[in-house]
Amino acid sequence: MGSLKTVQNNRHYYVVLQGQLWWVEDDSGSCLHASLDKQDSVIWAVRAAQHDHARGLDVIVCVEQADGSWKAAWHS
């Protein structure tokens, strides 16, 4: 019987609403980008994630939803 393989993401990006701005934060809580437009922040985070993935990292981008939950926007 085989074992289940789990994927460990080496890097996380979070797109969160703070006030009127959509911030992109990394897994250490550092703010990397901010925009009034949610989609602009998501695109920025996905590009950063794709860059990290090209360097060999497993990456996920999560976007905060209105109810406080998270939705994956992109993952490697």
N, C-alpha and C positions, 0 to 999 in steps of 0.2 A: 504494500500500500504506500503510495507516494504522499509526501507532505505538501501542505499548502504553502505557496510562496507568497510572502507579503512584500509589498513595496514600501520602502522607506524613503520619504522625500527628504533630500538634503537641504532644501531651501523652500521657504514659504513666503509668499507675498500676499498681503491683505489689502483690499480696497475698502476703506471705512469712511463713513460720513461723520464728520466732526464740524458742527456748526453748519456753515453753508458750503464747506469744501469737502471734496472727496480726496482723502489722503491715501497714498500708497505707503505701507509700512512693511518692513521685513520681519523675519521671525525673531529678531532681537528687539523689536519695537521702535527701531529707527525710522523716522519719517523721511522718505526718499523723494516724494513728488506730491504736489497738490494741485487740484483744478476745481473750478466751479462745475465742470462737466464730468459726470460719472464715466461716460464712455471714454473720454480722454485719459482718465486715470487707469481704466481697465486696459486700454491699448498700451499705455506706458508700462504697466506691470507685466503684461504678456510679452512685450519685447524684451524686458529685462529677464524674464523667465526663460525665453528662448535663447538668449545670450548665455545664461548659466547652463542651460541644457546642452548647448554646443560645446561647453567646457567639460561635459561629462557628469553633471549633477542631475539628480531627479528633482523636479520642481513642480510646485502647484501654486496657482493663483486663486484666491478665494475672495468673493465679493459679499459684503454685508447686505442682508436683505432687510426690508422694512420691519419685519417681526423680530429682528435680532439674530436670526439664523444665518448660516453661511452657505453659499452656493459656489461650487467650483466653476471658474470661468475658463481655465486652461490647466492642463497637466501634462507632464512628460511621461 
